[in-house]
Amino acid sequence: MRESRSLSIVFAEGHPLEAAQVLEGLPAAESGAYLAALPARVAAGVVKRMAPQYAARCAETMSESVVTALLEALGPQPASALLHHLPRDQQARALERLPVGTAVAIRLLVGYPQDTAGSCMDPRPLALPPETPVADALEQLKRFEGEPVDMVFVVGTERQVLGAAALVALLRSPPREALSRIMRQPAPTVSALTPLAAVQRHPDWFEVPALAVIERGDRLVGALRRQTLEKVLARDNGFRADQTANEALAGIGGAYWQVLTALAQIAVSVMPPVTPVEPREKDRER
């Protein structure tokens, strides 16, 4: 049993996309049981690659403690996408169990209409005052625990966006130079309520990897990365929604199929045993 569970974890951790594709072809209760048996960090890697609607159906079958651990491991943006599709009472209970900082970040995202810049932004980008020396900015960027990005946003005392500094500019500048001297002005921004279809056409995507997401008064509320935008648009356009479980399995290959069959038998008991390829010895004798 322990060996099979280890096999399950190794596969889900090493091939989260393939695992997500297979699970999306199964009943939500069975996929939920499988995900609940994984470490939260590994399960989060799989859930991030699922359609949020299906991930929410899986979450509805899990215990509250498992859902809490999963949401925390997912991070604010994927967690908010999942919560959007949970019943309001379950949303509230899940948020109450999360650490305060995480819950506040997720509540902010859930409060925006779906398919807007605010709904899929990173609510905790690295933002520094204009007088910050380049050396300090690089050190903070190195120690930053949020989503990786090669940009620093420069903000005023009330978090109004003043500019942005790319990593390349920081590396090329003297260590004692203030951010106000090297930052790009105006900063690449987008309103939190802008539809994603319009955000996709933003002209600054040709020059920067992320846009500052702002509210009234140019107040910084988050950052939207191009990679995140592409993932959300692909998901909403049904990138995988129309794929059947058989199509997903066909793309995995024979070796992965055998691994998945074994782990699913142990974790959720939903797949039949692998039929032996070779005939049994007695059959040969006949």
N, C-alpha and C positions, 0 to 999 in steps of 0.2 A: 504493500500500500504506500509506504513512504517513498519507494523507488518511483512508482507511477506518479505520485504527486510532484516529485522533483522533476520528472520528465515533463509534466504539464506546465510547471513554472518556467522551465528552460525554453520550451517552445513558445509560450505566450510572450516571454520577455524578448526572445530573439526574433520572433516573427509576429509582431502585434497586428499588422495589417491583415495577414492571412487568418489569424485567429478571429479578428473582428468579422471578416467576410463569412467565415464558417458559422460563427455564432448568430449572425443576423439571419441565417436561414433556419434557425431552430426556434421553438417556442420560447418566449421571453422568460418564463419561469425556469426553464432548464438552463438557459444562458446565464440567468441571474445566479443560480446555484453554483455554476462553474466559476463565475467571476468572484463570488463571495468566498470561494475556497482559495483564491489566490491572495498573495500579499497585496495590500492596497496599492503600492507603487506599481506593481506589475499589472494589476487590473486596470489602473488608470491609463497605462499605455495602450491597452486594448480599447477601452471605452472612448478615448480621444479619436479613434479611427472609426467609430460607429456613427450612424445617424443619431442625433440627439433624441429624436422621438423614440427610437428603439431602445436606446440606452436608458431613457426614463422608464420605459415599461419594465426593463430588467430591474431597475432600482426599486420599483414599487413592490417587488417580490422579496427584497432583502430586509434584514433587520435594520433598525435605525442606527445602531452602532456601526454596522458595516457601511451604510450609506454615508455616514459622517466621515469615516476614514477615507472613503473613496473620494468624496468631494474635496477634502483637504489635500489629497494627493494629486487631484486633477489640476488644481490652480484655479484662480478666479474666472477666467474666460470660459474654459470648457465646462466648469462647474455651473456657471450661470446658464449656458446653453442647455444643459441637462435639466436644471431646475425649471426652466421656462415651460417644460412639458410635464411637470409633476403637478398633482392637485395642490391647491393653495395651502391646505392644512398640512400636507406633508412638506411643502416648501418651508413653512414657518417652523415646524419641528426640527427640520434639518439645519436651518440657519441658527436656531437657538443652541444647538449642540456644538457648533463650530467655534474656534477661537475668535475673539472679538474682531481683530484686524481682518481676518479672512472673511468673516461674515459681513463686515461693512463693505469690503471690496465687492463681494458677490451681490449684495443688495443694490449697490450702485448700478451694476450691469443689468440686473434683472429689471430695474426700474425703467430702462429705455425700451422703446418698441423694438421688436425683433427686426432684423435686417436693416439696422441703422449702424452707423459708425460706433455709437456709444454702446451698443449691445455686444460688440465683439472686440472692444479695445482691451488693452492691458491697463488696469486702473492704477498701477503703481510704477510708472516709468521713472527713470532717474532724472531728477530736475534739480538744478543748482543755481545759486544766485550769481549775478553777473560778475561780481568781484572775485569769484573763485579762481585761484591760479590753475594753470594747465596741469601742473604736477599733481595737485590735489584732485582735480577732476579725473585724471587717469587712475589714481589710486582708488577713488570711489567707484569708478567703472569696473576695476578689477575685483573689488570686494562686493559688488552689487549682486544681490541674491534674486532679483526679479528675472523676467524673461530676457534672454540675451539680445542685445542690439548694439550696433556700433554708432550710437548717437547719444548725445547729452542735450537735454532741453534746458534753456536758460530762462529763469522766471523771476518776476519781481516779488515784492513782499506779500502781495495778495495772490500769488501764483499766476499772474497774467504772463502770457508767453511773450518773451522779448526776442528770442532767437533760438538757434540750434547749432550745435557743434558736432561735426562728424569725427569719428575716431581718427581718420586720416589727417584731418586738420589739427587735432590735438597732438598727434605724434610729430607733426612737422613744426610745431610752435615751440618757442622758448618756454622752459618749465615755469617761469615766474609770470608769464603773460596772463592777463586776466581774460576770462571767457568773453567779456564784453568786447574785447579787441579782435577776437578771431571768429566770433559766432556769425552764422548766416542770418541775414535780415532781409526781408521778414522771414519768420520761421514758416516751414510748410505746415499748414493747419487745415483742419476740416471740422465743421460743426458736428457735435455729437448726434444731432438728429438727421444728418444727411443720409439718404438711402444708400445702401451699399452699391447699387448699380451706378449711382453718380460718383461715388468715391472711387470706383474702378477707373473712371476716366480722368481722375485728378492729374494735372500736368506734372506735378512735382515727383510722381513715381519714377520718372526717368532719371532723377538726380538723387533721391534719398530712399533709404530702406523703410522709413516709418514717418507717419504724419502725426503731428500733435493734435489731439482731439480736444476741442474747446467748447465752452459754454459762453453765456453772455459775458461781455467784458473781456473776452479773450482769455478767460480763466482756464488753465490746464486741468483737465479731468482724466486724461489718459493718453495712450499712444496706440496707434493702429499700424501694425506691421503688414507689409505687402504679403508675406507668406501666410499670415493669418487670414487676410482678406481672400486670397486665392483658395484656401482650404474651405472657408465658409461658402463662397460662391459655388465651388465644385459640389459641395454637399447639397446645397439648396437646389442646384440644377439637376439633382438626381444622379450624381456621378456613379453611385453604387446602388441607389435605391431600387433600380429595376433589375439588378442582378439576382439570379436565383441561387440557392445554396449549391446546386449542382455546378453552375458556372464558376462559382468561387472555388469549389473543390477541384475542378478540372485544372485550374491555374496553379495549383500548389505542387502537383507532382506526386509520383508514387511514394517516395520516401516520406514526405510530409503527411500524406494520407494515412499511412500506417501509424505514424506517431500520434496524429490527431484521434484516430480511432481508439488507440490504447488509452489516451488521457481522458477522452470523453466517456469511455466505459466506466472508468474509476470515478471521475468527478461528477458527472451528471447522468450517467447510465442512459444515454439516449441513442447511441450508435450500436449497430449489431456487431458481433465479433467478426474479425477478418477471416474470410473463408480461406482455408489452406489452398495454396496453389498446386502443390504436389499431391497426388493420390496417396492414401494411406498404404502401408506395407501389405496389409491383408488383401486390399483391392488389387494390388499388383500381382499377388500370387494367383488370384483368380484368373 
